[in-house]
């Protein structure tokens, strides 16, 4: 029932007799339970094409450096529909938006894509790349360690002002050579590798195995959390994605290269793959690319991460070889690295060795031995079971033959009686026939008895097989009991200190999968308990958001966030309890004080308990003077918010006023709010300018968009359509209702939740997000305020 490959060019069959039909159908279900669900390719339209049927668009409009791109929408106008750049002004009725980029989920239980690699490299032999490529060839490194490889000859292409090569058109032609060679068809994945990239195919294969890509998926791998998340130093695609590119990618050249003349081949390739319907998976630990600098943590440094598959860029042979040697040492020291260094100096808890710990490890080894022993017994039981069923089937066949012979004997006896009445002279013949019938009957009975004996023997074999199966189950259960006991004994030797409401930085993640027992970690208590029972676990972090439990080999005293949905734990020996408590105290000293929300009363409500007023002050018509609300005591049971003095018949005691508070700066060492910005502007796209010599809001917004300035330089941004406004004097507009609607759009959009601050910016404001970030950092706002 194990599937090697799913493809329409194959057909497999199970064969057996009628009695095996139920068993064969069960096997059939087991097979088809492994079949991956590959979604169909979705067709979308390009700018200028009719999108009435597809209702989705492929094009994007990007800033000069391709850091931010904006999608197109499908606008309906009377009888036609076209894809145009998404804008707030009225281009028609929006009947669709950007193509939905699908992220392929890792699969469990279904057939996975293999890890066979076809790798290729494009080399400009006249430049520095030629020396590096010859070094790779001589030492048989990089792509020479893939399952198959090829090197294509390239040529010098022009550069953009930001030092990226304008090489999309050149690589379109090079991919066409691969299509003709067809080597990629013999392998599961195709990888394009730059010559100045220090590349390790064996590490890439481990990453690909960890992705659990469903077999047959049309997938490319997002390799960097920078710009469009697809850096050209290492481009990895499934065979099926390459096939779809060769089938439909021709349409991209005429559309994308014309629209993005200064784009590099990586932006072109990623945009084209999205446009033709190739899905994606994400692995930001594949590549460290120095070309993106501090924006993605890719600054050039030692090649000391054993889990990275590639380092870019090293443009002379000595630097390339040095990086390769450093990375090999890192891989040897940590064959299964899975963490990203945080750069924070961590407190280290010393390891503890004890007789109990040694005994626990011995019991764990015994559990592994019992599990290994149970495997062959279970296989033998399966073979005996199959043999028993074959013998039972043979016995049934012999019994059936005997029953047929008995029936024939009875017919023969009936014929003899008829002959006896017809003629006496045939009595001797009848007697002879009778004797023959009796003999046949005896043979039939003997055959039936023999069949029954074989049936009993088969049943005995089946019972023996079932007993062996039970024995295997029992040994597996014994293994689980032994492992539980070992874990329990280890847990008795250790203690955990809980940090409720804290998410700590995690270093050196652990995979603590048990051997025979089951792991239950879907609560803070269970997560901490499982860490305590594993000697190598020094820290656990539980997240209520996804009920995830994460284990680490190092304990950190650096918190990431204080939030009730998290729980962290330190775990160690009993003699480490004081050290862990000291770390806990250090962590909670960093917790900011965030006062509770203050609830005030509106005019007409009783403010006896709140002792503050929610109403805004009442201004004069020029907003130059304000009259404030005050909470006055009327009697022992009631107080109210009033403008001016208290009513004459009231007690008149002033209980409070406006409920605003100034947040003080966070003390040194306390977590402060970050500086990530979500910025938005509200634009009346169709309104003309108020004065003839002014620009309209739409013109100002389009200038911001074209130049990539103002809110476009925030971490994320949006334009929202404004609604109708009221009148006002020469310096103001009555726009409260409009902006209530705009803030509702911010809420519905939801992107503000991913950032520390939300900023509303007018289009006629000259705004510098980087300077605002410096101001926000100087405020030292306590995190969570």
N, C-alpha and C positions, 0 to 999 in steps of 0.2 A: 504493500500500500504506500510505499515511499515514491514520491514523484520526483523525477529528475528534471523534466522540462515540460512546460505547457506551450504548445504551438499547433496551429491548424494543420501543419503538414504531417503530424503524427496521429496514429490511432493505436490504442492498446486494448487488450481483451482479457477477461477472466473466463475460464471454462470449467465446467463441472456438470454433474448430473442434476436431476430435478430436486433431489433431496438437499443439495447444497445451495439451492437458490437463495434462501434467506441469508446464509453466511456470505455468499457472494455479493448480495445487495448491501450488506453491512460494510463489506470491504469497499464497495463502490462509493458509499457515503463518506467513508474515511478519506478516500482519495479526493473527492470533490470538496471536502471541507478545507483542503489545502490550496484550493485554487485562488489566486489573487484576484481582487476586483480592480481591474484597470479601467478608469473612467474614459469615456469617449473624448476625442479631440473636439474642442469647441471652435467654431468658425466665427471670427469677428471681422470688422471692416476697417479699411484704411481711410485716411482723410481724403475727401473728394469722392469716395465711393458711396453708393446707396446702402444705408445701414437699417432700412426699414425691416428687413427680415432678421438680421443678426442681432440688432439692438445692443451692440457692444463695439468698442473701438480699440484699435491696436496702438495708435500714435501716442507719443508723449512730447511735451515741450520742456526743455531743460535749461538751467542756468548755464552761464559760460563755462563753469568748471565741472558741470555734470554732477554736482553734489545734491541738487534738488531737482526733481522732475515732476511735471504736472500732467495729469491724464487728459484725454479728449472725451467728449460726450457726444451722444447721438441726438441731434436736434431735428424735430419734425416740423416742416413748414409746408402746409397745404398737402400736395400730393407726393412730396419727396422728403427724404431724410438723409442727412449727411453728418459725418464725424467732423467735429470742429473742436478747437481748444476750449476747454471748460471755462466759462466766464459767468459772472453774475448778471451781466446785462442780458436782455431778452433776444436770444437768437432763434427762438422758437420753443416748442414744447420738448422737454427732455424725455426721451423714451428709453434711454439706456446710457450707461457710463463706460468706464474702462473695463477691459477684459479682466475677469476674476482670475488672479494668479493663484493657482492651487499648490498648497504645500502637501506633499505625500506623507502620510503617517507611517511610522515604522510598523511592520506587521509581525504578529505572533501567531505561530501555528500554520501559516501559509508558506508556500514555496518562495524562497528568497532569491534575489539576483545573486549570481556567483561573484567571484572577485578576480576573474581572469582579466588581465590588463593589456591593451594595445596602446602604446605611448608613441608620440611623435614630437619632433622638435624642428623648429624653423631656424636656420642659421644663415647669417650674412657672413660668408667666409672671408670677406675682405676686411671686416672690422674685428673688434676685440672678441666678439662671439666666436670667431673661428678658432682662436687659441684655446678658449674654454671647451669648445666642442671636441677638439682634438685630444685635450686632456681627459675628457669623459670617455672618449672612444678608446684611448690607450689603456685606461684603468678599468674599463667595463663597468662604469658607475651610472647613476641616474637612469635614463630610459633603457640602458642596456640590461638592466635588471628586471625589466617588465617581461611578460610572457611573449610579447612581440613588440618590435619597434621599427621606426623608420625616421630618417632625417631628410628634411626638404630644404632646398636652397632658397634663401630669401634675398632681399635687396634693401638698400637704405631708403627710408621713407622720411618725409618732412616731419617736423615737430610743431606742437602747439606752443603758445607762450608759457604754459605751465609744464613744459618738458615732457608731455605725453606724445607718443608717435601717432601720426594720422595714417593708420595702416589698415583700416577696415577693408578697403577695396583689394589690397594685396592679399589679405588672408582669405577673402572669398575665393580667389583663384587657387590658393594653396589647398583649401578644403576640397576643391573639385578634383585635385590629384588623388586625395585619399579615397574619394568616391570611386575613381577608376581602379585603384589598386585593390579595394575590397578586403583588405586585411582586417579591418575593424569588425567585419561580420563574424569572425571566428572567436571573438572575445566578448565578455560581458560589459566591459567599460572601455571607453576611449579617453585618454588623458593628453592634453596639449601642454607641454612643459617648455618654458623659456630656458635658453642656454645658461643664463646667469642665475638660474634658480637651483639651489642645492636641494636635490629631490631624492626621496627614499621610497621606492615602490612598495617595499614590504610594510612600511608604516601606513601608507595609503590603503593597502589591502585591509589592515586592521580597522581603519576608519570605515571603510566601505562595508565590512562585515557588521560593524556596530550600527550602521544605519538601518539594517534589516529591510532594505528596499524590496518591495514585492516584485517577484520576477515578472519581467515584461513591461515594467513601468517606463514611461518616457520621462526621464528625470535628468536634470543637471544639478550640481551641488553648489549652493551658495557658500563661498569660502572665506568671506571677510565681512565684518560688521562695519563697512565703510562704503560711502556713496551708494552704488547700486548693488553691492554685496557680491560682486563677481569680478575678482582681479585676474588679469590675463596671465600672471606668472604660472598658474596651475588651473587649467580648466578641465573639469571631469564630467563626462556625460555617459549615460547608459547606451548600449548598442541601439536600442529602440529609439532613443532621442536623436542619435545621429542619423538613423534611417529616416525619421520624420523630417529632419533638417534637409537632407538630400532630396526628399520628395516635395517639400513645400517652401524651403528656404529661399528659392529663387526670387520670390516676390519681395523679399526684404531689401535686396540690393537697390532696386529702383525707388523704394520708399524711404528707407532709413538713411542711406548714404547721402541722398539729396537733402533730407531734412536736417541731418547732423553731419555736415561736411567735415568738421574737425574732430569727430569722435574717434576713439581708439577701437581696435578690433574687439576688446573685451566688452565695451558698452554695446557695440553693434551686435555681437554674438548673443549676449544676454537679452537684449531687446528683441532680436529676431526669434530666439527660442520662446520667449513669452508670447510673442505675436502669433506664432504658428501653433501654440497650444501645448508646448512642452511644460511639464510640471517641475517642481523643485523640491529638494531637501536641504536642510541647513546644517553645516558643520564649520563653525568659525574657528575650530582648532586645527584645521588642515594646514594653514599657511600663515607665516609671519612675513609681511611685506613692508619693507622700509620705505617704499615709495609713498605710502599714505601717512608716514610720520606719526606725530602724537595723536592725530585724529582717531586712529584705531589701535593705538598701543603698538605700532609697528616700528618704532625707532630701532635703528641698527644696533645690535648688541651681540653678546656671545650666543652661539648656537647651542644652548644648553637645555633645551626642552625636548626630552626624549619622545614626547607624544606628537610633536609637529611632523608633518609629512614633507614640508618644504619651507625653505628660507629664501627670500628674494630681497635685494639683489646683490650679487658679488661679481663685479665686472672685470676682475683680473684673476689669473689662474691661482696665484698664491692665496688670495683672500678666499676663493672658492674652496680650495683644498683645506685651508685652516678651519673654515666653517664645517666642512664635511667631517673632519676628524673630531671636532668638538661634539658634534651631534651624535656621532657613533658612540663616544664615551657616555653621553647622556642616556642613549638608548640601552647601553649595557648595564648602566647603574639602575635604571628604572624602566624595565621592559614593558610595563603597563601604566605609564603615567597618564593621568586623567584630570589634572588640576591646572589651574592658571594661577601663577603667583600674584599675590595682591600687592607686593611691595611693602607690606606692613610688618614690622618686626614683631614676632609672636613670642609669648611666654611659653617655655617648654616644660612639660611635666616629666620627671624622670621615670624610666621604666621600672617595674617591680618584678622580681623573680622570687618564687616560693615553691615549696613542695607541692602545694595544692595546684598551682598553675601548671607544673610539670605533669601532675597526674591528669589534669583536665585535658592537656594536649594529647596524652596517651590514650585517653578515652575517645577523643575525636578521631585519632588514627584507627582505633578499634572499630569505630562506627563506619569509617571508610572501608575497612577490610570486610565487615559484615555485608555492606552494600555490594561490594564487588563479588563476594561469594554467592549472594542471592541471585545475581544475574544469570550465571550458567545454569543454576537449578531451574530457574524460570524457563530458560530456553529448552532445557531437557524435558520439562513438563509439557511444553508446547508440542515438541516432537512426539512424545508418547501419546498425547491427546489425538494428534493427527493419525498416528498408526492405529490407535484403538478404533477410531471411526471407520478406517478402511476395513478392518476385520469385521466390524459390525455389518457394514454394507455387504461384504462377501457372504456372511452367515445368512443374512436376509435373502440373498439370491438363491442359496441352496435350499432354504425352506420353501421358497416359491416353486422351485423345480419339483420338490417332493410332493407338494400339494397338487401340481399338475398330473404327476404320475398316479396319485391316488384316484383322481377323477377318471383318468383313462382306465384304470383297473375296474372301477365300478361299471363303466360302460361295457367292458368286456364280459363281465359276469351276467349282465342283462342279455347280451347277445347269446350266451350259452343256454340260458333258460328258453329262449325262443326256439333254438335249434332242437332242444330236447322234445318239444311238442311236435315238431315237423317230421322228424325221422329218427327211428331208434338206431339206425346204422351209424348216425353221426354222434352217438353218445361218447364214444371213445375220443372223438375229436374235441367234443365239448369239455370232457374231463381234462384232456391235455391243456385245453385253453384255460380251464379253471386253475389247473396247477400253475400254469404260467402267470396267471393273474395274481395268485397268492404269492408267488415268488416276487413279482413286481411290487406287491404291497409291502412285503417284508423289506425289500431294498429301499422303498420309499420311506418306511418307518426308520430304518437305520440312518438314511440320509438326513431325515428330520432331526433325529437324536444327535447326529454329528454336528448339524447346523446349530442346534441349541447349545451344545458344548462350546463350540467356537464363539457363539454369542456371549455365553457366560465369561469365557476367557477375555473377550473384548471388553466386557463391562468391568472385569477386574483390572484390566490395563487402564481403562478410563478412570476408575477409582484411584489407582496408583498415581495417575497423572494429576488428578485433582488434589491428592494428598501432597504431591510435590509442589503444586502451585500454592497450596495453603502454607507449606513449609517456607516457601520463598517469601510469601506475604508476612509470615511470622518473623523471619529473619530481618526483613525490611523494618517491621515494627520494632524489633529488638534494637536495630540500628538507630531508629528514631529515639527510642527510650534512652539508649546509651548517649546519644548526642544531647538530648534534653538534660540528662544527668550531668554531663560534662559542662554544659553551659550554665546549669544551676550552680554547680560547685564553683565555677569561675565567678559567677555573680556574687556568691557569698564572700569572696575574697576582695570584692571591689565595692565602691560607693559612688553615687552620682550626686552632684550639686545642681539644682534646677535654677534656671534663669527665666521665669515666666515673662512673656511679653517682649522677649529679646531675640533678634536675629543676629547671630555672630558671623563674622567672616569665616569661610571654610577653607582650610588648607589640607592638601593630601587626602582627597576623597577615598573612601573605602567601599568595596563591594562585599558585603557580609552575607552572601547567599549561603544558607545552611546546606548540609550534605543530605540529610535524610528527613529532618523535621521540617515543620512549616514556620515561616516567619510572619508574625503579626505585629505591625507597626503603625496601625491606623489611628492612633491617639497619642498625645504627648507622653503619657505614662508608659505605653508599650514601646514607643520609640526609644525613650531613655533607658528602659529596662533591657532592651536588646543590646544597646551599646554597653551597658554595665556587664553583660554576660560574655563579651568578646574582648579579650585582653588587649588587642591592638587598637580598639576604639577609644579615643580620648575625648571626643566631642560629638554630640548629635544636635541636629536642628530639625524641628518639626514645623511644617507649614499647614495651617488649617485650610488654606485656600484650595490646595489640591490633595490634602491629606498625605503629603509627601514627607518621608523620613530620610534624612541624609546623615551619613556617618563620615567622620574624619579622623585621620591618624595623628593630628596635632590639635592642641587646644589653643584657641585665640582669645586674647583679651580686648579685641577690637570689634565693637558692635557696628552693624550696618544700619539697623533701624530698631526703634522701639515701637512695637505694635502688638495689640492683644492677640492677633492671629498667629503669632510665632511663639515657640518655646525652644530654648536651647538648654543643653546640659553639658557639664563637665563630668567625666568619669575617670576614676583611677583607683589605686590601692587605698586602704584605710589610712596609711601613713601619709597620703597626699591630701587628705581632707582639708587641712589648714591652708595649704598652698592654693587649692581650688577655691576655698572661701575668700582668700585674699584676691584672687582674680575676679570673682563675682563682685566683690566690693569695688574693685577698680572699674568694672564695667558699669555698675549702677551709678558711680560718680559722674559718668558721662551722660546720664539720662537727663534730658531737658525738662524743666518744669513748664507744663502747658496748662494754664488755668482752665477750669470748666467754662462752658458757654454760659454767658450771663443772659437771663431772660428778664426783659423789662415789660412794663405794662403800657397799653395804649390809653389815650384820653377816653374817659368814661368807664374804664376798668378799675378794679380795686388794686392799688399799688402798695397795700399795707405790707405784703411779704416781699415783693421785688424791690421796693424802695428806689425805683428808677423808672424813667419814661422812655418809651420807644419812639414817640413822635419826633419828626425832624423839626428844627426851629422854623418859625414863620418869618419870611423875609419881607422887606418892602419891595416895591415894584422894580427897583434897580438892584436888588440883592446886595445892598450896601449896609443895611442894618437888619438885625435878627432879634426876634423875641423867642425866648426859650421856655420849654415846658418844665414844671417843677412838681414833684410829688408832695402834696400837703395832706396832713392828717385832718379828717373831718371829726371823727370821734373814735371810740375804742374799737369799732368794727369796720371802719371804712376810711380809705385814703384815695385821692384821685389826682390825676395829672392835669394841671391848669397852666394857661398862659398868664403872666403877670402875677399879682398877689393872690392869696387864698381868698375865697368868698368870705364875706363878713361874718356869717354865722358859724364858720368852721373853727375847729381848734387852732388851725394855722401852723402847727409844727411842721417844719420842713424836713421831710424824710430822705430826699435825694433828688437828683436831676437827671441829666443825660447819662446813658450807661456806657460811654466809650472808655477804652483803656489803652494806655501806651505800653507796648511790650518792651521790656528792657533787653539789652544785648545779653546773649548767652555768655556765662563765665567761660574763661579759658578751660579747655579740656572737655566741655560739654558739646554734644553733637549739634551742628547747626544745619539749617535748611540749605540744600544745594542751590545751584544757579541755573538749572535747566529751564528753558523758557518756551511756553506756548503763547504765541502772539496772534492777535486777530484784529482786523479792521472791518468796520461796517461801511458799506458803500451803497449810495443811491445811484445805481448804474445809469438810470434813464433820466435823472434830473439834470437840467441845464445849470451852468454856473449862475450864482446869485448876481454877480456883477459882470458886465461885458468884458472887462479886462482880466477877469479871473479864469483859471482852468476849472473844468468840472471835476467832481470827485472821481468819475470814471477815468478821465485823463490822468489824474494824479496816481490812481491805483495802477493803471497800465504802465506808467513810468516806473513805479516801484517794481512791478513784475518784470519789465524788460531789462532793467538795470540790475535786478537781483539785490536790491538794497532794502533798508528798513525791516519790515517783518520777515522778509525772505532770508535774513541772516540770523533769525532765531532758530532754536532747535526744531521747531515745527511751527506752522503758521496756517492761517485760513482767512479768506474773505467771506463775509456773510452779507446777504442782501438786506438792506435797510427797508423799513416800511414807511408809510406816509408820516409827515411831520406837521406839527402845529405851527402857529405863527410865533412871533417874538419881536423884541426890539432890535436895534441895529447891531447888537453884540451877542445875541443868544437866540437859540431855537428851542421851542418846547418839544423835546425829543425823548421824554421819559418812557412813554409807551413803546416807542420804536426800540429803545435799548433794552427794555424788559424782554421784548421778543428776541433781540439779538443774543442776550445771555441765555435764553432758553435754547437757542440753536447751539451755543457752546456746550450746554449740558447734553443735548442729544448727540452732538458730534463725538464727545467722549475723549478726545485726544488730550485734553487738559489733564486727565488722570495720570498720564505717563510723565508728567513734568512737575518741577517744584513750584513754579510760578506761572500765573496767567496774566497776560498784559494786553489791555485794550489800547490800540494806537489809532489816532485820527490820520487819515491819508494826507492832510496838510501839515502834519508834524514831521520834522526832519529827525529821525529816530536812529540811535546807534545801540543795538542790542549788546555789543561787547562792553560798552561803557556802563550800561545798566547793570550788567553782571558784576562789574567791579564794585558798584554802589551796593548791590545786594549782598555781596560777600562782606563788605565793610559793616553792614547792619548787624551781622552775626545773629540772625533770627533763630531762636531755638527751634530745632527740627520738630515738625508737626504742629507749629503754631498756626 
